[in-house]
Amino acid sequence: MKITEETVSHVARLARLAMPEAERSLLAPQLNDILEYAASLQQVDLEGVPPTSHPFEQTNVLREDEVRPSLSRDAALANAPETEDGQVRVPAVLEGGGGA
């Protein structure tokens, strides 16, 4: 598929991007180069190569949960502009009718 300046203009319009003609002239050949390179990757022989989801084998990278000391409620609320019943009070986001 060949990318033309008209195609670039159309996509830019759909994305609501203002794109001067000079940029469209530069972008169309660059996009064509990218598509040609992607097409060349289709020619690579993958016989015997197992499918992978990551280029490097990964194991669980999360740390183990452990109980550690943390702030007391009073210390955590000390810098809050407003508190109520041991919680930070914030302005209402939704007003009016409707319930959960």
C-alpha positions as CSV (number, residue, x, y, z in Angstrom):
1,M,0.0,0.0,0.0
2,K,1.4,3.3,-1.0
3,I,0.9,6.3,1.3
4,T,0.2,9.5,-0.6
5,E,0.0,13.0,0.6
6,E,-3.8,12.7,0.3
7,T,-3.7,9.8,2.7
8,V,-1.6,11.7,5.1
9,S,-4.1,14.7,4.9
10,H,-7.0,12.4,5.4
11,V,-5.5,10.7,8.5
12,A,-4.4,14.1,9.9
13,R,-8.0,15.4,9.4
14,L,-9.4,12.4,11.2
15,A,-7.0,12.9,14.0
16,R,-7.8,16.6,14.0
17,L,-4.2,17.6,13.4
18,A,-3.2,20.7,11.6
19,M,-0.5,19.7,9.2
20,P,1.1,22.1,6.7
21,E,1.7,20.9,3.2
22,A,5.5,20.8,3.7
23,E,5.1,18.4,6.6
24,R,2.7,16.2,4.5
25,S,5.4,16.1,1.7
26,L,8.0,14.9,4.2
27,L,5.8,12.5,6.1
28,A,4.4,10.5,3.2
29,P,7.8,9.1,2.0
30,Q,8.8,8.4,5.6
31,L,5.6,6.4,6.3
32,N,6.2,4.5,3.0
33,D,9.7,3.6,4.2
34,I,8.3,2.3,7.5
35,L,5.7,0.2,5.7
36,E,8.4,-1.2,3.3
37,Y,10.5,-2.2,6.3
38,A,7.6,-3.8,8.0
39,A,6.8,-5.7,4.8
40,S,10.4,-6.9,4.6
41,L,10.1,-8.4,8.1
42,Q,7.4,-10.7,6.6
43,Q,10.1,-12.4,4.6
44,V,12.1,-13.5,7.6
45,D,12.3,-17.3,8.0
46,L,10.9,-18.2,11.4
47,E,10.9,-21.9,10.9
48,G,11.7,-23.5,14.3
49,V,11.5,-20.3,16.2
50,P,9.0,-20.6,19.1
51,P,6.4,-17.8,19.5
52,T,7.3,-15.4,22.3
53,S,5.5,-12.6,24.1
54,H,8.7,-11.1,25.4
55,P,12.2,-11.0,23.9
56,F,13.7,-12.0,27.2
57,E,12.5,-14.6,29.6
58,Q,10.8,-13.0,32.6
59,T,9.8,-14.3,35.9
60,N,7.6,-12.6,38.5
61,V,9.2,-9.2,38.9
62,L,7.0,-8.2,41.9
63,R,8.4,-8.3,45.4
64,E,6.9,-10.4,48.1
65,D,4.3,-8.7,50.3
66,E,5.5,-8.0,53.8
67,V,4.1,-6.0,56.6
68,R,6.2,-2.9,57.3
69,P,5.8,0.1,59.6
70,S,3.8,2.9,58.0
71,L,2.4,6.3,59.1
72,S,-0.2,6.4,61.8
73,R,-3.6,7.8,60.8
74,D,-2.9,11.1,62.6
75,A,0.5,11.5,60.9
76,A,-1.1,10.7,57.5
77,L,-3.9,13.3,58.0
78,A,-1.6,16.0,59.5
79,N,-1.1,17.8,56.2
80,A,-4.6,17.3,54.8
81,P,-6.5,20.6,54.3
82,E,-9.7,19.1,55.8
83,T,-10.5,15.9,57.6
84,E,-13.7,14.3,58.8
85,D,-14.1,11.1,60.8
86,G,-10.5,10.2,60.4
87,Q,-10.5,10.6,56.6
88,V,-9.4,13.3,54.1
89,R,-12.4,15.4,53.2
90,V,-12.5,16.4,49.5
91,P,-15.0,18.5,47.5
92,A,-17.9,16.6,46.0
93,V,-17.2,15.5,42.4
94,L,-20.8,14.7,41.4
95,E,-23.7,16.7,42.6
96,G,-27.4,16.0,42.5
97,G,-29.7,13.1,41.9
98,G,-28.6,9.6,41.5
99,G,-27.2,7.1,43.8
100,A,-24.9,4.2,43.6
